Structures are given as C-alpha cells and as structure tokens.
Amino acid sequence: MNDLETELVERVKRNRDMTAFRDLVLAHQKRIYCLIRKIVNNHEDSEDLLQEAFIKALKNIGQLKNNAVFGFWLNSIAVNLALAYKRKMTQKGFVSIDGESLPETLSESLTDQRAGERPIENAQGDEIRAQLESALEKLTEKNRVAFVLFYINRMSVREIARTMDCPEVTVRTHVFRAVHSLRHELGDYYKLFKE
C-alpha cells in the first residue's frame, strides 16, 4: 500500500470522507471482483458480494488498526463473504451454473484458450477446462481458496496467511494439498503437461 492509499483510509476513518472511500473502491474493485469470482464462479453473485464487501469495509473501517494493511483486510472480508455465500448455496442445494462461458471463470484463467485457429486443440482445451473446473470444485474450501490466491492471484504465502487469518505453514499445507488433489484428480492431463 502506498502513502496516498494510507491517507485515503485515514480520511475515511476520521471524517467518513466518501470521496476518499470512492477512490479506495476504484483502486481495489477489479482485484476484489476477480478474487470473489474465482471462489463463487458466477458473475451476478460476484457483483453482489463485491458491493457487500465494500459496504462491510466501510461500516467496519474504524476497527482497522493499521491503515497500511487495508488491502489484506479487504481481501479477508471478500474471501469470508464468498466462502459464506458458497457454503449457504451448498447447504440449500444450489449449484452454480452459468449458461454462458465467460472468460473470467476460474478454469479459463488457468488454461490457455486459442479460439478459431486449431479446432482439435480447442476441443481438447475445452475438455481440460471442464476437468479442471470439476477437480477444483472437489477441493475443500480452504484448499481451493489458498490455491486460487497463490496460483491465480499470485499472492505470497504471507499475504494469504493474513487474508485467511491463519499461520503461513497452514497456507503452505492448503496449497500442497490442493496441488496433490488436483494432480490425483486430473491424472492423465497432469502427465501430459508435465512432459
């Protein structure tokens, strides 16, 4: 976090400066949306949870003791909201089904899509994406979140530990277990990429 952002956080805390808060939203909304989207895998739900995350941040910003960790704190709020939403939907028996193939889905962010020029490779890519999405859904929530934060969002283990509110060794364990499960689940596909 830079000095300007630290000052924006302070202005929101001190004066409820909504212009400063708007600037914080603009600085973080795309990243937080992507983080939520990779957990819930649905555009509309991600938009709703994004708004909820910023509302919650605004309501609770006075509790933030160190302005310099605003981004990590916001990550934590977003991850917790997304996980709670996902648990709620699972308990109700809902399954996230997007009728459209949007480019922001987790599987597409993990695999390379080359449309048009090679139909056989594209068909294989679609099959791999479907297998990958299925394998990711089978991971435990914590393993999936740690995997997404580490490999997709490129966060450090320390940043993930702050976001997930757990020790760094626990983050490493979640990532290790996710990778191990994905290798096992993807089997033949993993062997193809390893060669």
GROMACS elastic network, one bead per residue, 0.5 to 0.9 nm:
[ bonds ]
;  ai    aj funct       b0    kb
    1     4     6  0.82478   500
    1     5     6  0.62730   500
    1     6     6  0.68656   500
    1    67     6  0.88360   500
    1    68     6  0.58231   500
    1    69     6  0.72218   500
    1    70     6  0.77985   500
    1    71     6  0.72892   500
    2     5     6  0.54320   500
    2     6     6  0.63714   500
    2     7     6  0.87820   500
    2    68     6  0.77854   500
    3     6     6  0.50083   500
    3     7     6  0.61597   500
    3     8     6  0.86440   500
    3    68     6  0.82814   500
    4     7     6  0.50589   500
    4     8     6  0.62270   500
    4     9     6  0.87465   500
    5     9     6  0.62544   500
    5    10     6  0.85859   500
    5    20     6  0.88653   500
    5    23     6  0.86333   500
    5    24     6  0.71897   500
    5    27     6  0.89056   500
    5    67     6  0.83932   500
    5    68     6  0.79672   500
    5    70     6  0.86172   500
    6     9     6  0.52139   500
    6    10     6  0.63087   500
    6    11     6  0.87782   500
    6    66     6  0.89471   500
    6    67     6  0.54220   500
    6    68     6  0.56347   500
    6    69     6  0.86565   500
    6    70     6  0.79605   500
    7    11     6  0.61881   500
    7    12     6  0.86878   500
    7    20     6  0.86978   500
    7    67     6  0.80960   500
    8    11     6  0.50964   500
    8    12     6  0.63048   500
    8    13     6  0.86346   500
    8    17     6  0.83592   500
    8    19     6  0.88639   500
    8    20     6  0.51129   500
    8    21     6  0.69900   500
    8    23     6  0.76973   500
    8    24     6  0.71077   500
    8    67     6  0.89877   500
    9    12     6  0.51805   500
    9    13     6  0.61750   500
    9    14     6  0.85645   500
    9    20     6  0.72756   500
    9    21     6  0.73541   500
    9    24     6  0.77085   500
    9    61     6  0.80322   500
    9    67     6  0.60939   500
    9    68     6  0.85467   500
    9    70     6  0.75510   500
   10    13     6  0.50183   500
   10    14     6  0.59097   500
   10    15     6  0.82744   500
   10    20     6  0.89818   500
   10    67     6  0.68428   500
   11    14     6  0.51521   500
   11    15     6  0.56269   500
   11    16     6  0.66876   500
   11    17     6  0.57191   500
   11    18     6  0.88282   500
   11    20     6  0.65926   500
   11    21     6  0.83473   500
   12    15     6  0.55682   500
   12    18     6  0.67745   500
   12    19     6  0.85068   500
   12    20     6  0.61930   500
   12    21     6  0.60801   500
   12    58     6  0.81202   500
   12    61     6  0.77616   500
   12    62     6  0.85897   500
   13    16     6  0.57766   500
   13    17     6  0.78042   500
   13    58     6  0.87299   500
   13    61     6  0.62065   500
   13    62     6  0.54784   500
   13    63     6  0.89747   500
   13    64     6  0.87492   500
   14    17     6  0.77971   500
   14    62     6  0.82948   500
   15    18     6  0.86571   500
   16    19     6  0.89339   500
   16    20     6  0.84193   500
   16    21     6  0.80353   500
   16    58     6  0.86228   500
   17    20     6  0.54210   500
   17    21     6  0.64169   500
   17    22     6  0.88153   500
   18    22     6  0.59800   500
   18    23     6  0.85221   500
   19    22     6  0.50498   500
   19    23     6  0.63610   500
   19    24     6  0.87818   500
   20    23     6  0.50959   500
   20    24     6  0.63926   500
   20    25     6  0.87561   500
   21    25     6  0.61957   500
   21    26     6  0.86165   500
   21    58     6  0.77718   500
   22    25     6  0.50017   500
   22    26     6  0.61647   500
   22    27     6  0.85785   500
   23    26     6  0.50874   500
   23    27     6  0.61444   500
   23    28     6  0.87269   500
   24    27     6  0.50614   500
   24    28     6  0.62491   500
   24    29     6  0.82606   500
   25    28     6  0.53101   500
   25    29     6  0.54266   500
   25    30     6  0.89384   500
   25    54     6  0.71908   500
   26    29     6  0.55856   500
   26    30     6  0.78188   500
   27    30     6  0.77362   500
   27    31     6  0.84699   500
   28    31     6  0.55664   500
   28    32     6  0.60523   500
   28    33     6  0.84718   500
   28    71     6  0.77254   500
   28    74     6  0.86623   500
   29    32     6  0.51653   500
   29    33     6  0.58504   500
   29    34     6  0.85225   500
   29    50     6  0.74121   500
   29    54     6  0.86471   500
   30    33     6  0.51052   500
   30    34     6  0.62410   500
   30    35     6  0.86507   500
   31    34     6  0.52263   500
   31    35     6  0.62353   500
   31    36     6  0.87509   500
   31   153     6  0.85430   500
   32    36     6  0.61813   500
   32    37     6  0.84326   500
   32    50     6  0.68598   500
   32    53     6  0.86990   500
   32    74     6  0.79559   500
   32    75     6  0.68176   500
   32    78     6  0.68373   500
   32    79     6  0.89207   500
   33    36     6  0.52185   500
   33    37     6  0.59152   500
   33    38     6  0.85593   500
   33    46     6  0.63700   500
   33    47     6  0.69511   500
   33    49     6  0.83066   500
   33    50     6  0.58734   500
   33    78     6  0.86135   500
   34    38     6  0.61140   500
   34    39     6  0.87351   500
   34    46     6  0.82864   500
   34   104     6  0.75611   500
   34   153     6  0.84962   500
   35    38     6  0.54245   500
   35    39     6  0.67491   500
   35    46     6  0.89473   500
   35    75     6  0.80018   500
   35    78     6  0.76432   500
   35    79     6  0.74630   500
   35    82     6  0.89450   500
   35   148     6  0.81027   500
   35   149     6  0.76462   500
   35   152     6  0.89314   500
   35   153     6  0.73660   500
   36    39     6  0.52346   500
   36    40     6  0.62269   500
   36    41     6  0.78787   500
   36    45     6  0.88466   500
   36    46     6  0.57280   500
   36    47     6  0.86207   500
   36    49     6  0.73325   500
   36    50     6  0.72398   500
   36    78     6  0.64056   500
   36    79     6  0.65840   500
   36    81     6  0.84513   500
   36    82     6  0.58821   500
   36    83     6  0.88590   500
   37    40     6  0.53103   500
   37    42     6  0.61531   500
   37    43     6  0.65838   500
   37    45     6  0.80762   500
   37    46     6  0.52382   500
   37    47     6  0.83883   500
   37    82     6  0.84618   500
   37   104     6  0.74719   500
   37   105     6  0.72332   500
   37   106     6  0.78375   500
   38    41     6  0.53846   500
   38    42     6  0.83788   500
   38    46     6  0.88461   500
   38   104     6  0.78744   500
   38   105     6  0.65356   500
   38   106     6  0.52468   500
   38   107     6  0.89451   500
   38   145     6  0.85287   500
   38   148     6  0.71629   500
   38   152     6  0.87819   500
   39    42     6  0.86668   500
   39    46     6  0.87627   500
   39    79     6  0.78955   500
   39    82     6  0.64013   500
   39    83     6  0.72392   500
   39    86     6  0.78767   500
   39   106     6  0.81530   500
   39   141     6  0.86400   500
   39   144     6  0.79272   500
   39   145     6  0.68994   500
   39   148     6  0.80252   500
   40    43     6  0.84261   500
   40    45     6  0.72751   500
   40    46     6  0.67782   500
   40    82     6  0.63346   500
   40    83     6  0.78149   500
   40    85     6  0.78413   500
   40    86     6  0.62212   500
   40    96     6  0.76066   500
   41    45     6  0.82370   500
   41    46     6  0.75937   500
   41    96     6  0.69947   500
   41    97     6  0.84875   500
   41    98     6  0.80915   500
   41   104     6  0.83323   500
   41   105     6  0.59694   500
   41   106     6  0.69679   500
   42    45     6  0.55408   500
   42    46     6  0.59844   500
   42    47     6  0.86970   500
   42    96     6  0.66881   500
   42    97     6  0.76477   500
   42    98     6  0.64657   500
   42   105     6  0.78696   500
   43    46     6  0.50615   500
   43    47     6  0.62105   500
   43    48     6  0.87501   500
   43    98     6  0.83358   500
   43   102     6  0.85092   500
   43   104     6  0.84672   500
   43   105     6  0.88470   500
   44    47     6  0.51683   500
   44    48     6  0.63828   500
   44    49     6  0.86942   500
   45    48     6  0.51035   500
   45    49     6  0.60946   500
   45    50     6  0.84521   500
   45    85     6  0.88827   500
   46    49     6  0.50652   500
   46    50     6  0.59318   500
   46    51     6  0.86373   500
   46    82     6  0.80314   500
   47    50     6  0.50613   500
   47    51     6  0.64286   500
   47    52     6  0.86928   500
   48    51     6  0.53131   500
   48    52     6  0.62554   500
   48    53     6  0.86759   500
   49    53     6  0.59700   500
   49    54     6  0.86509   500
   49    78     6  0.73967   500
   49    81     6  0.68269   500
   49    82     6  0.68129   500
   49    85     6  0.84173   500
   50    53     6  0.51005   500
   50    54     6  0.64556   500
   50    55     6  0.86980   500
   50    78     6  0.71094   500
   50    81     6  0.89912   500
   51    54     6  0.52981   500
   51    55     6  0.61807   500
   51    56     6  0.85658   500
   52    55     6  0.50600   500
   52    56     6  0.60298   500
   52    57     6  0.84615   500
   52    78     6  0.84052   500
   52    81     6  0.80561   500
   53    56     6  0.51462   500
   53    57     6  0.60835   500
   53    58     6  0.86465   500
   53    74     6  0.74061   500
   53    75     6  0.89338   500
   53    77     6  0.60036   500
   53    78     6  0.54150   500
   53    81     6  0.70888   500
   54    58     6  0.61022   500
   54    59     6  0.85716   500
   54    74     6  0.78850   500
   54    77     6  0.85921   500
   54    78     6  0.84752   500
   55    58     6  0.51312   500
   55    59     6  0.62128   500
   55    60     6  0.86409   500
   56    59     6  0.51142   500
   56    60     6  0.61149   500
   56    61     6  0.82529   500
   56    77     6  0.76334   500
   57    60     6  0.52337   500
   57    61     6  0.55142   500
   57    73     6  0.84326   500
   57    74     6  0.67400   500
   57    77     6  0.73678   500
   58    61     6  0.53186   500
   58    62     6  0.82989   500
   59    62     6  0.76808   500
   60    63     6  0.55964   500
   60    64     6  0.73458   500
   61    64     6  0.53407   500
   61    65     6  0.87794   500
   61    70     6  0.87527   500
   62    65     6  0.77086   500
   64    67     6  0.65876   500
   64    69     6  0.83103   500
   64    70     6  0.75433   500
   64    73     6  0.79324   500
   65    69     6  0.86925   500
   66    69     6  0.58832   500
   66    70     6  0.74912   500
   67    70     6  0.55532   500
   68    71     6  0.78315   500
   68    72     6  0.89224   500
   69    72     6  0.53746   500
   69    73     6  0.61401   500
   69    74     6  0.85989   500
   70    74     6  0.60072   500
   70    75     6  0.85340   500
   71    74     6  0.50779   500
   71    75     6  0.61539   500
   71    76     6  0.86818   500
   72    76     6  0.62791   500
   72    77     6  0.87610   500
   72   159     6  0.68998   500
   72   160     6  0.83757   500
   72   162     6  0.64449   500
   72   163     6  0.55878   500
   73    76     6  0.51053   500
   73    77     6  0.63914   500
   73    78     6  0.87537   500
   73   162     6  0.78395   500
   73   163     6  0.66655   500
   74    77     6  0.50845   500
   74    78     6  0.62002   500
   74    79     6  0.85869   500
   74   163     6  0.82250   500
   75    78     6  0.51332   500
   75    79     6  0.60192   500
   75    80     6  0.84423   500
   75   160     6  0.89747   500
   75   162     6  0.88443   500
   75   163     6  0.56916   500
   75   164     6  0.85368   500
   76    79     6  0.51905   500
   76    80     6  0.59749   500
   76    81     6  0.84428   500
   76   162     6  0.76001   500
   76   164     6  0.61619   500
   76   165     6  0.76966   500
   77    80     6  0.52814   500
   77    81     6  0.61208   500
   77    82     6  0.85804   500
   77   163     6  0.82156   500
   78    81     6  0.51927   500
   78    82     6  0.60727   500
   78    83     6  0.85389   500
   79    82     6  0.51204   500
   79    83     6  0.60311   500
   79    84     6  0.84635   500
   79   145     6  0.78946   500
   79   163     6  0.76434   500
   79   164     6  0.76675   500
   80    83     6  0.51718   500
   80    84     6  0.60214   500
   80    85     6  0.84696   500
   80   164     6  0.81569   500
   81    84     6  0.51395   500
   81    85     6  0.60594   500
   81    86     6  0.85440   500
   82    85     6  0.50779   500
   82    86     6  0.60843   500
   82    87     6  0.85980   500
   83    86     6  0.50113   500
   83    87     6  0.60981   500
   83    88     6  0.85146   500
   83   141     6  0.71803   500
   83   142     6  0.88431   500
   83   145     6  0.86972   500
   84    87     6  0.51230   500
   84    88     6  0.61281   500
   84    89     6  0.86541   500
   85    88     6  0.50597   500
   85    89     6  0.62003   500
   85    90     6  0.85785   500
   86    89     6  0.51691   500
   86    90     6  0.61265   500
   86    91     6  0.86081   500
   86   141     6  0.88997   500
   87    90     6  0.50558   500
   87    91     6  0.61021   500
   87    92     6  0.85921   500
   87   141     6  0.88651   500
   88    91     6  0.51585   500
   88    92     6  0.62386   500
   88    93     6  0.86213   500
   88    94     6  0.86687   500
   89    92     6  0.50938   500
   89    93     6  0.61549   500
   89    94     6  0.50800   500
   89    95     6  0.70790   500
   89    96     6  0.83983   500
   90    94     6  0.56893   500
   90    95     6  0.69027   500
   91    94     6  0.76178   500
   97   100     6  0.88199   500
   98   101     6  0.70400   500
   98   102     6  0.82173   500
   99   102     6  0.89756   500
  101   104     6  0.86588   500
  101   105     6  0.77200   500
  102   105     6  0.60446   500
  102   108     6  0.83604   500
  103   106     6  0.84541   500
  103   107     6  0.88556   500
  103   108     6  0.59875   500
  103   109     6  0.73533   500
  104   107     6  0.83971   500
  104   108     6  0.66745   500
  104   109     6  0.65233   500
  105   108     6  0.54756   500
  105   109     6  0.64273   500
  105   110     6  0.89282   500
  105   133     6  0.88901   500
  106   109     6  0.51551   500
  106   110     6  0.63972   500
  106   111     6  0.88866   500
  106   132     6  0.89591   500
  106   133     6  0.71749   500
  106   136     6  0.88331   500
  106   148     6  0.84344   500
  106   152     6  0.84739   500
  107   110     6  0.51863   500
  107   111     6  0.63198   500
  107   128     6  0.87205   500
  107   129     6  0.52947   500
  107   130     6  0.73886   500
  107   131     6  0.88300   500
  107   132     6  0.61778   500
  107   133     6  0.53728   500
  107   136     6  0.85663   500
  108   111     6  0.52410   500
  108   112     6  0.68992   500
  108   113     6  0.71768   500
  108   129     6  0.66828   500
  108   133     6  0.89448   500
  109   112     6  0.74783   500
  109   152     6  0.74883   500
  110   129     6  0.82106   500
  110   132     6  0.85744   500
  110   151     6  0.87224   500
  110   152     6  0.73048   500
  111   125     6  0.76276   500
  111   128     6  0.82036   500
  111   129     6  0.68233   500
  111   132     6  0.89499   500
  112   125     6  0.77360   500
  113   122     6  0.70411   500
  113   125     6  0.68823   500
  113   126     6  0.83894   500
  114   117     6  0.69863   500
  114   118     6  0.74888   500
  114   121     6  0.83183   500
  114   122     6  0.66067   500
  114   125     6  0.86539   500
  115   118     6  0.72764   500
  115   119     6  0.77835   500
  115   122     6  0.66100   500
  116   119     6  0.63970   500
  116   122     6  0.77974   500
  117   121     6  0.89259   500
  117   122     6  0.84203   500
  118   121     6  0.54968   500
  118   122     6  0.60738   500
  118   123     6  0.87216   500
  119   123     6  0.60923   500
  119   124     6  0.85940   500
  120   123     6  0.51723   500
  120   124     6  0.63114   500
  120   125     6  0.85710   500
  121   124     6  0.50021   500
  121   125     6  0.60122   500
  121   126     6  0.86151   500
  122   126     6  0.61628   500
  122   127     6  0.86110   500
  123   126     6  0.50879   500
  123   127     6  0.63182   500
  123   128     6  0.86772   500
  124   127     6  0.50477   500
  124   128     6  0.61573   500
  124   129     6  0.85594   500
  125   128     6  0.50051   500
  125   129     6  0.60171   500
  125   130     6  0.85360   500
  126   129     6  0.50414   500
  126   130     6  0.61644   500
  126   131     6  0.86070   500
  127   130     6  0.51750   500
  127   131     6  0.62281   500
  127   132     6  0.85686   500
  128   131     6  0.50556   500
  128   132     6  0.59810   500
  128   133     6  0.85191   500
  128   186     6  0.87281   500
  128   189     6  0.72444   500
  129   132     6  0.50082   500
  129   133     6  0.60382   500
  129   134     6  0.84768   500
  130   133     6  0.51849   500
  130   134     6  0.61571   500
  130   135     6  0.85817   500
  131   134     6  0.51136   500
  131   135     6  0.60903   500
  131   136     6  0.86044   500
  131   185     6  0.85848   500
  131   186     6  0.69620   500
  131   189     6  0.88276   500
  132   135     6  0.50142   500
  132   136     6  0.60826   500
  132   137     6  0.85868   500
  132   182     6  0.79305   500
  132   185     6  0.86371   500
  132   186     6  0.70735   500
  133   136     6  0.51489   500
  133   137     6  0.62474   500
  133   138     6  0.88455   500
  134   137     6  0.52192   500
  134   138     6  0.65977   500
  135   138     6  0.52625   500
  135   139     6  0.69298   500
  135   181     6  0.80443   500
  135   182     6  0.61336   500
  135   185     6  0.60176   500
  135   186     6  0.70019   500
  136   139     6  0.54359   500
  136   140     6  0.87298   500
  136   144     6  0.66254   500
  136   178     6  0.83323   500
  136   181     6  0.88980   500
  136   182     6  0.71641   500
  137   140     6  0.79510   500
  137   141     6  0.86101   500
  137   144     6  0.78664   500
  138   141     6  0.88391   500
  138   144     6  0.86717   500
  138   181     6  0.87198   500
  138   182     6  0.89956   500
  138   185     6  0.89497   500
  139   142     6  0.80807   500
  139   143     6  0.60951   500
  139   144     6  0.55879   500
  139   177     6  0.87929   500
  139   178     6  0.65569   500
  139   181     6  0.72980   500
  139   182     6  0.81529   500
  140   143     6  0.52702   500
  140   144     6  0.60438   500
  140   145     6  0.85453   500
  140   178     6  0.82285   500
  141   144     6  0.51458   500
  141   145     6  0.60479   500
  141   146     6  0.85193   500
  142   145     6  0.51466   500
  142   146     6  0.60447   500
  142   147     6  0.84325   500
  142   164     6  0.84057   500
  142   171     6  0.87283   500
  142   174     6  0.66136   500
  142   175     6  0.89382   500
  143   146     6  0.52080   500
  143   147     6  0.60263   500
  143   148     6  0.85580   500
  143   171     6  0.83144   500
  143   173     6  0.82867   500
  143   175     6  0.59969   500
  143   176     6  0.83554   500
  143   177     6  0.66834   500
  143   178     6  0.52499   500
  143   179     6  0.88380   500
  144   147     6  0.50672   500
  144   148     6  0.60610   500
  144   149     6  0.85020   500
  144   174     6  0.79107   500
  144   175     6  0.79435   500
  144   178     6  0.64820   500
  145   148     6  0.51214   500
  145   149     6  0.60111   500
  145   150     6  0.84128   500
  145   164     6  0.86165   500
  145   174     6  0.85737   500
  145   175     6  0.87269   500
  146   149     6  0.51881   500
  146   150     6  0.59734   500
  146   151     6  0.83967   500
  146   157     6  0.87736   500
  146   160     6  0.68969   500
  146   161     6  0.88676   500
  146   164     6  0.81529   500
  146   171     6  0.63395   500
  146   172     6  0.82732   500
  146   174     6  0.60387   500
  146   175     6  0.56088   500
  146   178     6  0.80781   500
  147   150     6  0.51873   500
  147   151     6  0.57798   500
  147   152     6  0.74977   500
  147   171     6  0.89708   500
  147   174     6  0.73392   500
  147   175     6  0.51345   500
  147   176     6  0.84702   500
  147   178     6  0.62818   500
  147   179     6  0.76019   500
  148   151     6  0.54664   500
  148   153     6  0.63734   500
  148   154     6  0.82778   500
  148   175     6  0.88659   500
  149   152     6  0.57466   500
  149   154     6  0.61949   500
  149   155     6  0.56781   500
  149   156     6  0.83084   500
  149   157     6  0.89300   500
  149   160     6  0.66915   500
  150   153     6  0.59368   500
  150   155     6  0.50533   500
  150   156     6  0.64799   500
  150   157     6  0.71281   500
  150   160     6  0.73751   500
  150   175     6  0.75502   500
  151   154     6  0.52983   500
  151   155     6  0.76215   500
  151   175     6  0.89634   500
  152   155     6  0.81309   500
  155   158     6  0.80814   500
  155   159     6  0.59916   500
  155   160     6  0.63475   500
  156   159     6  0.51502   500
  156   160     6  0.62380   500
  156   161     6  0.85683   500
  157   160     6  0.50845   500
  157   161     6  0.60687   500
  157   162     6  0.86817   500
  157   168     6  0.60246   500
  157   169     6  0.85428   500
  157   171     6  0.64401   500
  157   172     6  0.70072   500
  158   161     6  0.50796   500
  158   162     6  0.63892   500
  158   163     6  0.87044   500
  158   167     6  0.83828   500
  158   168     6  0.59679   500
  158   171     6  0.84689   500
  159   162     6  0.51653   500
  159   163     6  0.61893   500
  159   164     6  0.86103   500
  159   168     6  0.88255   500
  160   164     6  0.58979   500
  160   165     6  0.80113   500
  160   166     6  0.83995   500
  160   168     6  0.77682   500
  160   171     6  0.68803   500
  161   164     6  0.52091   500
  161   165     6  0.55013   500
  161   166     6  0.50885   500
  161   167     6  0.56537   500
  161   168     6  0.52371   500
  161   169     6  0.85457   500
  161   170     6  0.78579   500
  161   171     6  0.60770   500
  162   166     6  0.67703   500
  162   167     6  0.81048   500
  162   168     6  0.84922   500
  163   166     6  0.80702   500
  164   167     6  0.87055   500
  164   171     6  0.82186   500
  166   169     6  0.83612   500
  166   170     6  0.64560   500
  166   171     6  0.71789   500
  167   170     6  0.53054   500
  167   171     6  0.66910   500
  167   172     6  0.89967   500
  168   171     6  0.50501   500
  168   172     6  0.63426   500
  168   173     6  0.86517   500
  169   172     6  0.50774   500
  169   173     6  0.62274   500
  169   174     6  0.87213   500
  170   174     6  0.62035   500
  170   175     6  0.86474   500
  171   174     6  0.50699   500
  171   175     6  0.61862   500
  171   176     6  0.84835   500
  172   175     6  0.51589   500
  172   176     6  0.59830   500
  172   177     6  0.84988   500
  173   176     6  0.50336   500
  173   177     6  0.60164   500
  173   178     6  0.84552   500
  174   177     6  0.51771   500
  174   178     6  0.60704   500
  174   179     6  0.86283   500
  175   178     6  0.50570   500
  175   179     6  0.61636   500
  175   180     6  0.85128   500
  176   179     6  0.52357   500
  176   180     6  0.60640   500
  176   181     6  0.85324   500
  177   180     6  0.50027   500
  177   181     6  0.59693   500
  177   182     6  0.84391   500
  178   181     6  0.51386   500
  178   182     6  0.60408   500
  178   183     6  0.85227   500
  179   182     6  0.50777   500
  179   183     6  0.60619   500
  179   184     6  0.85391   500
  180   183     6  0.51928   500
  180   184     6  0.62247   500
  180   185     6  0.85487   500
  181   184     6  0.50855   500
  181   185     6  0.59028   500
  181   186     6  0.83546   500
  182   186     6  0.57202   500
  182   187     6  0.80307   500
  182   190     6  0.83735   500
  183   186     6  0.52982   500
  183   187     6  0.57093   500
  183   188     6  0.87841   500
  183   189     6  0.84415   500
  183   190     6  0.59085   500
  183   191     6  0.85923   500
  184   187     6  0.51669   500
  184   188     6  0.89514   500
  184   190     6  0.83381   500
  185   188     6  0.88937   500
  185   190     6  0.88922   500
  186   189     6  0.54373   500
  186   190     6  0.57726   500
  186   191     6  0.86435   500
  187   190     6  0.53705   500
  187   191     6  0.65614   500
  188   191     6  0.51117   500
  188   192     6  0.63989   500
  188   193     6  0.89440   500
  189   192     6  0.51342   500
  189   193     6  0.65161   500
  189   194     6  0.87062   500
  190   193     6  0.52912   500
  190   194     6  0.61263   500
  190   195     6  0.88205   500
  191   194     6  0.50543   500
  191   195     6  0.63750   500
  192   195     6  0.55637   500
